Amino acid sequence: MGHWALLILSMVIMVYLVYVIIHPEKF
C-alpha cells in the first residue's frame, strides 16, 4: 500500500506544481 500511496502522492504533487506554474495569477 505504501508504494502506491507514495506514487499517487508524487503524481498529485507534480500535477499541482505544473498547475501553479501555468496559473500563477491565482496564488
N, CA, C, O and CB atoms as a CASP TS submission, in Angstrom:
PFRMAT TS
TARGET T0000
AUTHOR 0000-0000-0000
METHOD Language model
MODEL 1
PARENT N/A
ATOM      1  N   MET     1       0.839  -1.204   0.000  1.00  0.00           N
ATOM      2  CA  MET     1       0.000   0.000   0.000  1.00  0.00           C
ATOM      3  C   MET     1       0.875   1.255   0.000  1.00  0.00           C
ATOM      4  O   MET     1       0.583   2.234  -0.687  1.00  0.00           O
ATOM      5  CB  MET     1      -0.950   0.005   1.227  1.00  0.00           C
ATOM      6  N   GLY     2       1.949   1.204   0.782  1.00  0.00           N
ATOM      7  CA  GLY     2       2.806   2.382   0.890  1.00  0.00           C
ATOM      8  C   GLY     2       3.383   2.804  -0.451  1.00  0.00           C
ATOM      9  O   GLY     2       3.498   3.994  -0.744  1.00  0.00           O
ATOM     10  N   HIS     3       3.749   1.800  -1.275  1.00  0.00           N
ATOM     11  CA  HIS     3       4.336   2.122  -2.581  1.00  0.00           C
ATOM     12  C   HIS     3       3.324   2.860  -3.458  1.00  0.00           C
ATOM     13  O   HIS     3       3.657   3.868  -4.081  1.00  0.00           O
ATOM     14  CB  HIS     3       4.820   0.837  -3.291  1.00  0.00           C
ATOM     15  N   TRP     4       2.098   2.359  -3.503  1.00  0.00           N
ATOM     16  CA  TRP     4       1.085   3.013  -4.337  1.00  0.00           C
ATOM     17  C   TRP     4       0.732   4.386  -3.785  1.00  0.00           C
ATOM     18  O   TRP     4       0.523   5.329  -4.548  1.00  0.00           O
ATOM     19  CB  TRP     4      -0.176   2.145  -4.433  1.00  0.00           C
ATOM     20  N   ALA     5       0.663   4.504  -2.458  1.00  0.00           N
ATOM     21  CA  ALA     5       0.343   5.801  -1.852  1.00  0.00           C
ATOM     22  C   ALA     5       1.426   6.818  -2.197  1.00  0.00           C
ATOM     23  O   ALA     5       1.122   7.970  -2.507  1.00  0.00           O
ATOM     24  CB  ALA     5       0.197   5.669  -0.313  1.00  0.00           C
ATOM     25  N   LEU     6       2.688   6.394  -2.145  1.00  0.00           N
ATOM     26  CA  LEU     6       3.796   7.302  -2.465  1.00  0.00           C
ATOM     27  C   LEU     6       3.754   7.691  -3.938  1.00  0.00           C
ATOM     28  O   LEU     6       4.004   8.846  -4.284  1.00  0.00           O
ATOM     29  CB  LEU     6       5.155   6.649  -2.123  1.00  0.00           C
ATOM     30  N   LEU     7       3.441   6.735  -4.804  1.00  0.00           N
ATOM     31  CA  LEU     7       3.376   7.012  -6.242  1.00  0.00           C
ATOM     32  C   LEU     7       2.260   8.008  -6.551  1.00  0.00           C
ATOM     33  O   LEU     7       2.465   8.967  -7.295  1.00  0.00           O
ATOM     34  CB  LEU     7       3.157   5.707  -7.034  1.00  0.00           C
ATOM     35  N   ILE     8       1.082   7.779  -5.978  1.00  0.00           N
ATOM     36  CA  ILE     8      -0.046   8.682  -6.204  1.00  0.00           C
ATOM     37  C   ILE     8       0.258  10.065  -5.639  1.00  0.00           C
ATOM     38  O   ILE     8      -0.068  11.076  -6.260  1.00  0.00           O
ATOM     39  CB  ILE     8      -1.331   8.115  -5.569  1.00  0.00           C
ATOM     40  N   LEU     9       0.877  10.111  -4.469  1.00  0.00           N
ATOM     41  CA  LEU     9       1.199  11.393  -3.847  1.00  0.00           C
ATOM     42  C   LEU     9       2.173  12.178  -4.715  1.00  0.00           C
ATOM     43  O   LEU     9       2.009  13.384  -4.898  1.00  0.00           O
ATOM     44  CB  LEU     9       1.787  11.182  -2.442  1.00  0.00           C
ATOM     45  N   SER    10       3.181  11.506  -5.246  1.00  0.00           N
ATOM     46  CA  SER    10       4.165  12.197  -6.089  1.00  0.00           C
ATOM     47  C   SER    10       3.511  12.707  -7.373  1.00  0.00           C
ATOM     48  O   SER    10       3.843  13.794  -7.844  1.00  0.00           O
ATOM     49  CB  SER    10       5.344  11.256  -6.429  1.00  0.00           C
ATOM     50  N   MET    11       2.593  11.940  -7.938  1.00  0.00           N
ATOM     51  CA  MET    11       1.900  12.379  -9.150  1.00  0.00           C
ATOM     52  C   MET    11       1.035  13.602  -8.858  1.00  0.00           C
ATOM     53  O   MET    11       0.996  14.544  -9.649  1.00  0.00           O
ATOM     54  CB  MET    11       1.036  11.238  -9.724  1.00  0.00           C
ATOM     55  N   VAL    12       0.344  13.583  -7.724  1.00  0.00           N
ATOM     56  CA  VAL    12      -0.504  14.719  -7.348  1.00  0.00           C
ATOM     57  C   VAL    12       0.348  15.966  -7.147  1.00  0.00           C
ATOM     58  O   VAL    12      -0.037  17.058  -7.565  1.00  0.00           O
ATOM     59  CB  VAL    12      -1.306  14.403  -6.062  1.00  0.00           C
ATOM     60  N   ILE    13       1.504  15.808  -6.507  1.00  0.00           N
ATOM     61  CA  ILE    13       2.384  16.954  -6.270  1.00  0.00           C
ATOM     62  C   ILE    13       2.891  17.516  -7.594  1.00  0.00           C
ATOM     63  O   ILE    13       2.934  18.734  -7.767  1.00  0.00           O
ATOM     64  CB  ILE    13       3.572  16.553  -5.368  1.00  0.00           C
ATOM     65  N   MET    14       3.270  16.658  -8.524  1.00  0.00           N
ATOM     66  CA  MET    14       3.775  17.147  -9.815  1.00  0.00           C
ATOM     67  C   MET    14       2.674  17.872 -10.586  1.00  0.00           C
ATOM     68  O   MET    14       2.923  18.916 -11.188  1.00  0.00           O
ATOM     69  CB  MET    14       4.330  15.978 -10.657  1.00  0.00           C
ATOM     70  N   VAL    15       1.468  17.327 -10.570  1.00  0.00           N
ATOM     71  CA  VAL    15       0.353  17.981 -11.267  1.00  0.00           C
ATOM     72  C   VAL    15       0.063  19.334 -10.632  1.00  0.00           C
ATOM     73  O   VAL    15      -0.197  20.309 -11.338  1.00  0.00           O
ATOM     74  CB  VAL    15      -0.917  17.091 -11.238  1.00  0.00           C
ATOM     75  N   TYR    16       0.107  19.399  -9.296  1.00  0.00           N
ATOM     76  CA  TYR    16      -0.147  20.658  -8.593  1.00  0.00           C
ATOM     77  C   TYR    16       0.914  21.699  -8.939  1.00  0.00           C
ATOM     78  O   TYR    16       0.592  22.866  -9.165  1.00  0.00           O
ATOM     79  CB  TYR    16      -0.184  20.427  -7.073  1.00  0.00           C
ATOM     80  N   LEU    17       2.184  21.278  -8.982  1.00  0.00           N
ATOM     81  CA  LEU    17       3.264  22.211  -9.324  1.00  0.00           C
ATOM     82  C   LEU    17       3.097  22.724 -10.747  1.00  0.00           C
ATOM     83  O   LEU    17       3.289  23.913 -11.000  1.00  0.00           O
ATOM     84  CB  LEU    17       4.640  21.534  -9.162  1.00  0.00           C
ATOM     85  N   VAL    18       2.743  21.846 -11.680  1.00  0.00           N
ATOM     86  CA  VAL    18       2.535  22.274 -13.065  1.00  0.00           C
ATOM     87  C   VAL    18       1.376  23.263 -13.136  1.00  0.00           C
ATOM     88  O   VAL    18       1.452  24.251 -13.866  1.00  0.00           O
ATOM     89  CB  VAL    18       2.263  21.057 -13.983  1.00  0.00           C
ATOM     90  N   TYR    19       0.301  23.009 -12.383  1.00  0.00           N
ATOM     91  CA  TYR    19      -0.850  23.905 -12.380  1.00  0.00           C
ATOM     92  C   TYR    19      -0.470  25.274 -11.832  1.00  0.00           C
ATOM     93  O   TYR    19      -0.891  26.299 -12.369  1.00  0.00           O
ATOM     94  CB  TYR    19      -1.994  23.305 -11.558  1.00  0.00           C
ATOM     95  N   VAL    20       0.328  25.295 -10.761  1.00  0.00           N
ATOM     96  CA  VAL    20       0.762  26.564 -10.167  1.00  0.00           C
ATOM     97  C   VAL    20       1.642  27.334 -11.153  1.00  0.00           C
ATOM     98  O   VAL    20       1.540  28.556 -11.258  1.00  0.00           O
ATOM     99  CB  VAL    20       1.527  26.315  -8.840  1.00  0.00           C
ATOM    100  N   ILE    21       2.505  26.616 -11.873  1.00  0.00           N
ATOM    101  CA  ILE    21       3.396  27.275 -12.835  1.00  0.00           C
ATOM    102  C   ILE    21       2.589  27.854 -14.005  1.00  0.00           C
ATOM    103  O   ILE    21       2.907  28.932 -14.506  1.00  0.00           O
ATOM    104  CB  ILE    21       4.462  26.277 -13.360  1.00  0.00           C
ATOM    105  N   ILE    22       1.555  27.142 -14.432  1.00  0.00           N
ATOM    106  CA  ILE    22       0.764  27.598 -15.574  1.00  0.00           C
ATOM    107  C   ILE    22      -0.190  28.723 -15.165  1.00  0.00           C
ATOM    108  O   ILE    22      -0.437  29.640 -15.949  1.00  0.00           O
ATOM    109  CB  ILE    22      -0.028  26.426 -16.178  1.00  0.00           C
ATOM    110  N   HIS    23      -0.729  28.656 -13.935  1.00  0.00           N
ATOM    111  CA  HIS    23      -1.698  29.656 -13.479  1.00  0.00           C
ATOM    112  C   HIS    23      -1.186  30.356 -12.220  1.00  0.00           C
ATOM    113  O   HIS    23      -1.771  30.181 -11.151  1.00  0.00           O
ATOM    114  CB  HIS    23      -3.072  28.998 -13.206  1.00  0.00           C
ATOM    115  N   PRO    24      -0.109  31.146 -12.312  1.00  0.00           N
ATOM    116  CA  PRO    24       0.431  31.779 -11.101  1.00  0.00           C
ATOM    117  C   PRO    24      -0.424  32.941 -10.600  1.00  0.00           C
ATOM    118  O   PRO    24      -0.293  33.345  -9.444  1.00  0.00           O
ATOM    119  CB  PRO    24       1.835  32.273 -11.365  1.00  0.00           C
ATOM    120  N   GLU    25      -1.292  33.482 -11.447  1.00  0.00           N
ATOM    121  CA  GLU    25      -2.079  34.636 -11.015  1.00  0.00           C
ATOM    122  C   GLU    25      -3.150  34.261  -9.990  1.00  0.00           C
ATOM    123  O   GLU    25      -3.723  35.142  -9.349  1.00  0.00           O
ATOM    124  CB  GLU    25      -2.730  35.295 -12.216  1.00  0.00           C
ATOM    125  N   LYS    26      -3.426  32.966  -9.830  1.00  0.00           N
ATOM    126  CA  LYS    26      -4.453  32.556  -8.871  1.00  0.00           C
ATOM    127  C   LYS    26      -3.883  32.356  -7.468  1.00  0.00           C
ATOM    128  O   LYS    26      -4.633  32.051  -6.542  1.00  0.00           O
ATOM    129  CB  LYS    26      -5.122  31.273  -9.341  1.00  0.00           C
ATOM    130  N   PHE    27      -2.553  32.525  -7.292  1.00  0.00           N
ATOM    131  CA  PHE    27      -1.967  32.245  -5.980  1.00  0.00           C
ATOM    132  C   PHE    27      -1.255  33.450  -5.394  1.00  0.00           C
ATOM    133  O   PHE    27      -0.711  33.371  -4.293  1.00  0.00           O
ATOM    134  CB  PHE    27      -1.002  31.090  -6.080  1.00  0.00           C
TER
END
